[in-house]
């Protein structure tokens, strides 16, 4: 199987992932703003911010297809697929586990403090966002597979669960030969068309029903695969033409989000942007490939995984120590949001360097060694 080390990084996609992560941070932090400057009264851009998670899924489908050569018709061996699953598991699970443990310990400490003050052990399990059942599901990374009505524990991790589901779909595609894979992809496209057609018909939002999270993720993920298989149509375009499409699609996406148009329209424009930036050509790509934007993209997973816990802790501490609500003043709320965004970046940098990458490499190495050892022992002489 093609190794990621043999593929050139799509720097524009890395940067786009970082920008999407920062927008998600602003989406969740907007609740801190003073009511008089509620951005949702001015624009739907942040209210529609949940669509950037769909953007993640589209990118994931495209990049995995690129890395593992989904266009090649040959069936992958079981050994190749196991290596793929190890790589994907090592990519998302270690930081998910660490962040989940941190959330658990935080609420456990809150419960101990409550117990010492009022002899009431509260807050660890609340029956909705946090329960023993949802904790087990989070540990198994299946908490977005239709068993709960809403997000649980470290709230952003639902998308990891949905993406893990997509990883398994992709693994199944790798085990198929060319003709069978085409049939399977056709089936995925039919599901995608039905899913988006349904929400377009009812004028609904794709995040309305949490129990459909895996269908939502698989639909966007399938778009990414189809985009990759259609990528050659971009190669024939000149750089000037490509730049025009990139800028036009970006402006159209901003307007669609601003005016709160149907989700399917915004998702389609996001898909177009993924397609026209994959070759790292054009003015938009030149801007995205700059050092700082690319670096933010590298930290995007840590940004995404830690920002909600940072928000929750900061809100609790601010109100406990100052006795003032966060929205007590316009200037205060703006300063607080700016401080929170500024705090997320260094924490994410530390997490990327000290937790995410070391844990990813260690888990990948240990699982690969374990598998190769067992494979060598069971392999016939």
Buried (B, 14 or more C-beta within 10 A) or exposed (E): BEEEEEEEBBBBBBBBBBBBBBBBBBBBBBEBBBEEEEBEEEBBBBBBBBBBBBBBBBBBBBBBBBBBBBBEEEBBEEEBBBBBBBBBBBBBBBBBBBBBEBBBEBBEEBBEEBEEEEEEEEBBBEEEBBBEEBBEBBBEBBBBBBEBEEBBBBBBBBBBBBBBBBBEBBBEBBBBEEEEBEEBBEEBBEBBEEBBEEBBEEEEBBBEBBEBBBBBBBBBBBBBBBBBBEBEEBEEBEEEEBBBBBBEBBEBBBBBBBEBBBBBBBBBBBBBBBBBBBBBBBBBBEEBBEEEBBBBBBBBBBBBBBBBBBBBBBBEEBEEEEEEBBBEBEEBBBEBBEEBBEBBBEBBBBBBEEBBBEBBEEBBEEBBEEBEEEEEEEEEE
